Amino acid sequence: MDEKFYKEWFLGFAEGLNRMNEDSRSCMLHCCAIRCADTGVLDSYRNHYKKVGGNRDEFYSRLDKLGGVRGASLCLVKSI
């Protein structure tokens, strides 16, 4: 299957999502997200988290080591 196929498939998928009511769309996307996470993404993040010793700043700043992912740590300061 080529790039054109996937482009057309995703356009149809998006159109179908737009035709669903909010509850149905939420239910379907929730199920998709769980399957996506369970097929390796979650394990990849868990292993990465262990490699950085649980340091959240390191976790996000080194996400690029996983390939195809980027991350950064931000310091938000509340102004008074």
RAQUI-V846683 format. One record per residue. N is the residue number from 1. PHI is phi in whole degrees, -180 to 180 (NA if undefined). Layout:
n: {N:N}
phi: {PHI:PHI}
This chain:
n: {1:2:3:4:5:6:7:8:9:10:11:12:13:14:15:16:17:18:19:20:21:22:23:24:25:26:27:28:29:30:31:32:33:34:35:36:37:38:39:40:41:42:43:44:45:46:47:48:49:50:51:52:53:54:55:56:57:58:59:60:61:62:63:64:65:66:67:68:69:70:71:72:73:74:75:76:77:78:79:80}
phi: {NA:-99:-60:-61:-57:-64:-61:-66:-61:-66:-62:-65:-61:-63:-63:-62:-61:-66:-84:-83:-74:-59:-64:-65:-62:-63:-62:-65:-67:-62:-63:-62:-64:-64:-62:-61:-64:-73:-93:136:-62:-64:-62:-61:-67:-62:-63:-62:-60:-66:-62:-96:65:79:-79:-64:-61:-66:-55:-73:-72:-108:-59:-61:-68:-76:89:78:-135:-131:-158:-156:-102:-118:-109:-98:-115:-82:-87:-103}
